[in-house]
């Protein structure tokens, strides 16, 4: 399949040549690696909305378009955490790509990576708790850019930002085989109509 990747932000849906393709986070959720059965829908919705707002603030800031006086006080700490991490110099000053949507024609999925540094370092913004699943997410993004799994990234990182302005930078291993196994699991479930609706980040 070839063609232009389209994204419907309201529906959180990727399409290529009019055909819906799953996202990285939808695949992870569908195979059960994101389990939120014990969390209320309201709480999930609030967390998802918070994450979207923080991502948008960072994107606008990096493009010089953010009016910092407009930031919701409840979200200020998360944004301050990002600025503090950046000021500490643990990530490069400038990103090569920001909120970049990509499609893997070889493996049949799409996704949006938060930042790419120096062509070989993917960084993701997080406002929740740490999880090794995030490393698989990053591996999926890398394979969108480099379908040959022998081409390895220099780093895959997540910045975890807290409401109190604190932060933590976590490096994750590149796990292409584990990620492709998850994609295969998803495709098997899809073929047999065994994908249940789940919360998607």
Phi, psi and omega in degrees: 000136176222158180148182183273135178282130176241147180228126175262103185296321182296317181270353186051058186228132176258140174224150174226124183054036178081356181260132179291133175239143182288153176267166178303311183290328177293321177297313180299317180294317185296329181270004172093012181278341169253107180250117182231025182298334183271359181251136181293153178299324180297316179296319178297318181296319179296316180296318180295317180295319177301314180299318179297317180296317181295318176301316181295318179301315181295317179300312180296321179299314182293335177267004179072027185245002185271128170269101187295340178287347182268358184291132176301128180306329180289342180254353184303319182299321180295318178293318178299324179297317177299313180298320180296317179297317180294317179298328179291347176079020182276347171233156179300155182293326183233141177263143177286321177228144178228129182048057185265121178271137182218157181229133176263101178294329182291321186249353170078044176209169181225173178177167181241115178272144186287310181213144172236124178252133172055020178077355185217017181222113177261133180234136182239145178264134179227141177242011179245206183271158179292148177203138176297341177299330179297329176294321177295321177302313180295322177298322177297320178295318181297319180292337172297321182277328184225087184296340174279109186291355175279346175276110188258146176284158173287315179211150170232115186228155171235137171260120180260115186254136184248159182297335181273006178091359178276165183207164175214133176258126183239129174270138177241149178286154174278119185232070183295322182291320177296318180296316181293331175293322178293319177298318178296320177301313180301313182296325177294314179298319180297317180300323184258016177056045182246018178268122180266147177298132180221166174292135180239131180279000000 
